[in-house]
Amino acid sequence: MQVLMLLLASAGTCLGLLVATAADTSPARPDPPSLLPTHRRQKRDWIWNQMHIDEEKNTSLPHYVGKIKSSVNRKNAKYVLKGDSVGKVFRVREDTGDVYAFERLDREKIPEYHLTALVVDKNTNKNLESPSSFTIKVHDVNDNWPVFTHRLFNASVPEMSAVGTSVIRVTAVDADDPTVADHASVMYQILKGEEYFAIDGSGLIFTTTKTLDREVQAKYEIVVEARDAQGLRGESGTATVLITLQDINDNFPIFTQSKYTFAVPEDIRVGSSLGSLFVEDPDEPQNRMTKYSIVQGEYRDTFTIETDPNHNEGIIKPMKPLDYEYIQQYIFTIEATDPTINLHYLSSVSIRKTARVIINVTDVDEPPNFKQSFYHFQLRENQKKPLIGSVLATDPDAARRSIGYSIRKTSDKGQFFRITKQGNIYNEKELDREIYPWYNLTVEAKELDSSGYPTGKESIVQVHIEIMDENDNPPEFAQPYEPRVCENAAQGKLVVQISAIDKDITPQDVKFKFSLSTEDSNFTLTDNHDNTANITVKYGQFDRERAKVHHLPVLISDNGRPSLTGTSTLVVTICKCNEHGEFTYCEEMAGQAGVSIQVLVAIFLCILTITEDPKGTKEKKRGGRRISTYPELILKADLQELQSSGNQPGTRGK
């Protein structure tokens, strides 16, 4: 290598001397005659060839670069260089124009220098020729080895990748001149890890085997070397590549044990966890999708196995209530699979994909069980203490303790019902459907010990008692009626149309019949046979002086079994009317109820007084004084009230 460098330096020196000799011996070349204008002075030119110098020359300084020369040929002329590197790097001989380098040059730092040449008068320093710029180029020498952009590279590739799968591209840079053949070209090779990976000329690393298994080896350390075409390499010519294998789902889950045994109380809540199943899956957590199932046994509808997504465990849960008195042990086979596994990359088939599960049910002192989830009984209203129905609860445990029953007081505040030791329910009072059609009772069943005391285990059940209807209510007016009629009304005049209702459950085919309890009135009732009836004037014209109000008892019958008849009184007011039949004056309804209470009381007191004292007077001693009462005065006052009211006897004044 040193011999090669010496040869290159010698060649550069010889080339510089030849250029200088040519510049000194060659006369200035004038422009061709064809290019010279007529009657013009010949143009003067700078005379030199483009200058070059090799970098890192190992000969003694200064190094000759070249010669600058102008066609100006005066004894008082001198050569001058200008530029940033003049004086420090480059200098020129004033008399000859020889240019020298006083430092060893490094092309990788500065590949070329830009200078300006001048010819000036020695005495005045005035330019004798126009300044001229020129370039000194530094020739490249292959003195740099390739250097990687990083000393350490990190890369990843999926495990089980096909041969030729790209992993990463690494890059090394040679600082030498790329325009010079083979100076900057880089060659790569793998020094460590070549049995699994290879690298091409562009620095691309790729796989050479399809059996890269993360579960066997997860990381690989590759050492890559870079060198140029001439073999130069140094300490920085190598780099390390850490390759991590990315996990894929290529392994089946494996049970950690062949048999799982659990003990669970029989009163475990449906849907709650009774135990966990554990598997091992060498894949990473994101690729663990274990599915558990029952493959053998008759209890697939009794238990289910759910997967815990956080820990990949199998959680066993009962789907039905467990009963120690019915089944004490469950045995079945389970299987663990992964439906998302990539069978193309499957590395091995597990032989431990199944396991045995044994669930032992333990006995628990349970509360009584009612035979039904609720009870519905029907009872005819107005019945006297019949048996309504019976409830039954039993002790599900082997002890088979006796059961005591009671009705929760909050559900029977009126104490209408009672329950016997046998669970028979009776009503204590006659019930009226029209008051309460339904009763909802809460019946308690308490487990009793051998002494008849509650053990603390109890259950409740809802008992719904529906009161069935009996035809025990007669029909009545559908609404309050206040009919009025003119005193001079004509025969057949419609007074009011009436209808009826029944508090009992009214069937769709109900038929009401209407009639008057007496025909001795000035009114006629006509049954319309559509559950309505018309009240009309029978003879015409009424005497208001005789009666301002008429009371009509109306009989209404239903078609129930048995048929019931009710009497509703219709109060008809006789009003004064004008010639157009419009009402002008009617008594208020409040004064149409008969004789006033005050008058009746006064008459009753008079009768008592006359009976006790024939003289019509009676003395009473109150507080040491004698007080005389005068019933005749009270009677007289009541008679005056009757006369002032203008009512007939048997009617009530205002």
Buried (B, 14 or more C-beta within 10 A) or exposed (E): EEEEBEEBBEEBBEBBEEBBEEBEEEEBEEEEEEEEEEEEEEEBBBBBBEBBBBBBBEBEEBBBBBBBBBBBEEEEBBBBBEBEBBEEBBBBEEEBBBBBBEEBBBBBEEBEBEBEBBBBBEEEEEEBBEEBEBEBEBBBBBBBBBBBEEEEBEBEBBBBBEEEBEBBBBBBEBBBBEEEEEBBBBBBEBEBBEEBBBBEEEBBBBBBEEEBBBBEEBEBEBBBBBBBBBEBBEEEBBBBBBBBBEBBBBBBBBBEEEEBEBEBEBBBEEEEBBBBBBBBBBBBEEBBBBBBEBEEBEBEEBBBBBBEEEEBBBBBBBEEEBBBBEEBEBBBEBBBBBEEBEEEBEBEEBEBBBBBBEBEBEBEBBBBBBEEEEBEBEBEBEBEEEEBBBBBBBBBBEEEBBBBBEBEEEBBEEEBBBBEEEBBBBBEEEBBBBEEBEBEBBBBBBBBEEEEEEBEBBBBBBBEBEBEBBBBBBBBBBEEBEBBBBBBBEEEBEBBBBBBBBBBBBEEEBEBBBBBEEEEBBBBBEEEEEBBBBBBBBEEEBEBEEBBBBEBEBBBBBEBEEEBEBEBEBBBBBBBBEEEEEEEEBBEEEBBEBBBEEBEEBBEBBEEBBEEEEEEEBEEEEEEEEEEBEBEEBBEEBEEBBEEBEBEEEBBBE
